[in-house]
Amino acid sequence: MGDLTEEWATQVAEAELSSTLPRRWAHTQGVAKRAVEVSQVLGQDAGLLVTAATLHDVGYAPRLAVTGFHPLDGARFLRDEHGADERLTRLVANHSFALMEAEERGLRRELATEFPLLEEPLLVDALVYCDMTTTPEGGRTTAEERVAEILGRYGDDSVVGRFIRRAAPEIFAAAGRLDVALAAQPR
């Protein structure tokens, strides 16, 4: 994946999110920026990370919300309307431990069957890191602050609240693993 794919991703995400969901678009831009900053740990998959980061929340777009579960809706949109690369759609579908939220929503089998989790831990961790260290407005934060913000916004007893509480240890572990990978990079 190269610059043209990243440019395409930006065009798609902007078209779907900027006018209908400007705050989500701001978050998306921040996540993509984070992906550029950390992409050196991924070598040849750097472009894939930036592309996935740019498209990870496209499924929130009102016209795409078929199931109401944005990772699944976004991945289906990318696959069905754009013929997107399988690794990209699998990353989008499973970003930030989406399988746990799919379970809360009764969509686990559907998500796991259509878009199996990639067995590429560093790439998966990098996308989690980028998403979970970016505020809704696109600024930087810690994974702990982001989880607390999500809980505050959705509430403990909501589907998202239940999911994020379950996923928090995994999110923190992924962020920690990426911090270690980044620290090991030559300066």
C-alpha positions as CSV (number, residue, x, y, z in Angstrom):
1,M,0.0,0.0,0.0
2,G,1.3,3.4,-0.9
3,D,0.6,7.1,-1.0
4,L,-2.2,6.6,-3.6
5,T,-4.0,4.2,-1.3
6,E,-3.6,6.6,1.7
7,E,-4.9,9.4,-0.5
8,W,-7.9,7.3,-1.5
9,A,-8.6,6.4,2.1
10,T,-8.6,10.1,3.1
11,Q,-11.0,11.0,0.2
12,V,-13.4,8.1,1.2
13,A,-13.3,9.0,4.9
14,E,-13.7,12.7,4.3
15,A,-16.6,12.1,1.9
16,E,-18.4,9.9,4.4
17,L,-17.7,11.6,7.7
18,S,-16.7,15.3,7.4
19,S,-20.1,16.9,6.8
20,T,-22.3,14.4,8.7
21,L,-20.1,13.7,11.6
22,P,-17.4,16.4,11.9
23,R,-16.3,15.3,15.4
24,R,-15.8,11.7,14.2
25,W,-13.9,13.2,11.2
26,A,-11.6,15.1,13.5
27,H,-10.9,11.9,15.5
28,T,-10.2,10.1,12.2
29,Q,-7.7,12.7,11.1
30,G,-6.0,12.5,14.5
31,V,-5.8,8.7,14.4
32,A,-4.4,8.9,10.9
33,K,-1.8,11.4,12.0
34,R,-0.8,9.1,14.9
35,A,-0.5,6.2,12.4
36,V,2.0,8.2,10.4
37,E,4.0,9.0,13.5
38,V,4.3,5.3,14.6
39,S,4.4,3.6,11.2
40,Q,8.1,3.2,11.2
41,V,7.7,0.1,13.5
42,L,5.8,-1.7,10.7
43,G,8.2,-1.5,7.8
44,Q,6.4,-2.5,4.6
45,D,3.0,-2.4,6.4
46,A,3.3,1.3,7.3
47,G,1.0,2.3,4.5
48,L,-1.6,-0.3,5.5
49,L,-1.6,1.1,9.0
50,V,-2.2,4.6,7.8
51,T,-4.9,3.5,5.4
52,A,-6.7,1.4,8.1
53,A,-6.3,4.3,10.6
54,T,-7.9,6.7,8.1
55,L,-10.8,4.3,7.5
56,H,-11.3,2.7,10.9
57,D,-14.5,4.7,11.8
58,V,-16.0,5.1,8.3
59,G,-18.8,2.7,9.4
60,Y,-20.2,5.5,11.6
61,A,-21.4,7.3,8.5
62,P,-25.2,7.4,8.6
63,R,-25.7,6.1,5.1
64,L,-23.5,3.1,6.0
65,A,-25.0,2.2,9.3
66,V,-26.8,-1.1,8.4
67,T,-26.2,-3.1,11.6
68,G,-25.4,-0.1,13.8
69,F,-22.0,-1.7,14.6
70,H,-19.5,0.6,12.9
71,P,-16.5,-1.9,12.5
72,L,-18.7,-4.3,10.6
73,D,-20.6,-1.7,8.6
74,G,-17.4,0.0,7.6
75,A,-15.6,-3.2,6.6
76,R,-18.6,-4.3,4.5
77,F,-18.7,-0.9,2.8
78,L,-15.0,-1.0,2.0
79,R,-15.3,-4.6,0.7
80,D,-18.5,-4.3,-1.2
81,E,-18.4,-0.7,-2.6
82,H,-14.7,-0.3,-3.0
83,G,-13.3,-3.8,-3.4
84,A,-10.8,-3.0,-0.7
85,D,-7.9,-5.3,0.2
86,E,-8.8,-8.1,2.5
87,R,-6.1,-7.2,5.1
88,L,-7.5,-3.7,5.2
89,T,-11.1,-4.7,5.7
90,R,-10.1,-7.2,8.4
91,L,-8.2,-4.5,10.2
92,V,-11.1,-2.1,10.0
93,A,-13.6,-4.8,11.1
94,N,-11.5,-5.8,14.1
95,H,-10.0,-2.5,15.2
96,S,-9.7,-1.9,18.9
97,F,-10.9,-5.3,20.0
98,A,-14.2,-5.0,18.1
99,L,-14.8,-8.7,18.5
100,M,-15.6,-8.1,22.1
101,E,-18.1,-5.5,21.3
102,A,-19.6,-7.7,18.5
103,E,-20.2,-10.3,21.2
104,E,-22.1,-7.7,23.3
105,R,-24.2,-6.9,20.2
106,G,-24.9,-10.5,19.2
107,L,-22.7,-10.1,16.1
108,R,-19.6,-12.1,17.0
109,R,-20.1,-15.0,14.7
110,E,-21.0,-12.6,11.8
111,L,-17.9,-10.5,12.3
112,A,-15.5,-13.4,12.9
113,T,-16.8,-15.3,9.9
114,E,-16.7,-12.4,7.4
115,F,-13.6,-10.7,8.7
116,P,-11.4,-13.0,10.7
117,L,-8.9,-11.3,13.0
118,L,-5.5,-10.8,11.4
119,E,-2.7,-12.9,12.9
120,E,-0.3,-9.9,12.7
121,P,0.0,-8.7,16.3
122,L,2.2,-5.7,15.8
123,L,-0.1,-4.3,13.1
124,V,-3.2,-4.9,15.2
125,D,-1.6,-3.4,18.2
126,A,-0.5,-0.3,16.2
127,L,-4.1,0.4,15.1
128,V,-5.4,-0.1,18.6
129,Y,-2.7,2.3,19.9
130,C,-3.5,5.0,17.3
131,D,-7.2,4.8,17.9
132,M,-7.0,4.6,21.7
133,T,-4.5,7.4,22.2
134,T,-6.5,9.9,20.1
135,T,-9.4,12.0,21.6
136,P,-12.7,12.4,19.9
137,E,-11.5,15.8,18.8
138,G,-8.3,14.4,17.3
139,G,-5.8,15.3,20.0
140,R,-3.4,13.1,21.9
141,T,-4.3,11.3,25.0
142,T,-3.3,8.1,26.9
143,A,-5.1,4.8,26.5
144,E,-6.3,5.1,30.2
145,E,-7.8,8.6,29.6
146,R,-9.4,7.4,26.4
147,V,-11.1,4.5,28.0
148,A,-12.3,6.7,30.9
149,E,-13.6,9.2,28.3
150,I,-15.5,6.5,26.4
151,L,-17.0,5.2,29.7
152,G,-18.1,8.7,30.6
153,R,-19.7,9.3,27.3
154,Y,-21.6,6.1,26.9
155,G,-22.1,5.0,30.6
156,D,-21.1,1.9,32.4
157,D,-24.3,-0.1,31.6
158,S,-24.4,0.6,27.8
159,V,-23.3,-1.9,25.2
160,V,-20.2,0.3,24.6
161,G,-19.6,0.7,28.3
162,R,-19.7,-3.0,29.0
163,F,-17.4,-3.7,26.0
164,I,-14.8,-1.0,26.9
165,R,-14.6,-2.3,30.5
166,R,-13.9,-5.8,29.2
167,A,-11.5,-4.6,26.6
168,A,-9.6,-2.1,28.7
169,P,-6.9,-4.6,29.9
170,E,-6.3,-5.7,26.3
171,I,-6.2,-2.1,25.1
172,F,-3.7,-1.1,27.8
173,A,-1.6,-4.2,26.9
174,A,-1.6,-3.4,23.2
175,A,-0.6,0.3,23.9
176,G,2.2,-0.9,26.1
177,R,3.5,-3.3,23.5
178,L,3.6,-0.6,20.9
179,D,5.3,1.8,23.3
180,V,8.0,-0.9,23.7
181,A,8.3,-1.4,19.9
182,L,8.6,2.4,19.4
183,A,11.2,2.7,22.2
184,A,13.3,0.0,20.4
185,Q,13.4,2.0,17.2
186,P,16.7,3.7,16.3
187,R,16.6,7.4,16.8
